[in-house]
Amino acid sequence: MANAPLSWPAMTASAPPLAQKSQLPARRDSPEDRLLRVAAEHLARFGPRRLTVVGVAEEAGMTHANVYRYFPSKAELVDAVAGQWLKEVEASLADIADSPDPADDKLERFVLAIARQYRECAQTNPNVFEVYVSAVENSRGVARKHRGRQLRLLERVMEEGVGAEVFNPRDRERAIAFVVDATQRFVNPAMVRIDVRVPRAVLDERLNAVLRVVLRALAVGLV
């Protein structure tokens, strides 16, 4: 038996007006999400040193002992806030790696995206960026995971370039190390913090010059 064609339901006089339809209740944050949201606000206002677990707990509507059910220490809570931003960075890099563009274009955009997002965070949310710098300097888990994800995405772009013969490195591992080393001035968080007051146009010009050298070296097999 054939299915009846889909159609909009007929309007009748007894149908309630749209304005009177009940609204779905807004989804409530989980306790962990609420803690992260409040902690992000406190981190932006007070910085990592003045932020307190008690203050975050009070604003989130729970006891400070309850906070430790989700984050064993203040350091882990603060790192989790920075980790949320780092996940956004990683998502943008994954979008670049997954795009259909040529590998050399991907590599250029990949490095530019890291440099731009690090610099923007250092300028607009310096307390979060300071947490990330500290995590890198002390080799904390949030920084190690972020670097590992970055490197895996970079390796994908490089492998794609080799497969398409856009890149012709003598040694693939050395070529990846060359890209990382050549761009350190612009993507190392400690250096980004140092250069935060350098005009963006100046840094962009320098980075673009470095990227031209990197892409040329990869194309002709200098590394």
Secondary structure, DSSP 8 states (H G I E B T S, - for coil): ------------TTS--GGGS---------HHHHHHHHHHHHHHHHHHHH--HHHHHHHHTS-HHHHHHH-SSHHHHHHHHHHHHHHHHHHHHHHHHHSSS-HHHHHHHHHHHHHHHHHHHHHH-HHHHHHHHHHHHTT-HHHHHHHHHHHHHHHHHHHHHHHTTS---S-HHHHHHHHHHHTHHHH-HHHHHHTTTS-HHHHHHHHHHHHHHHHHHHHHT--
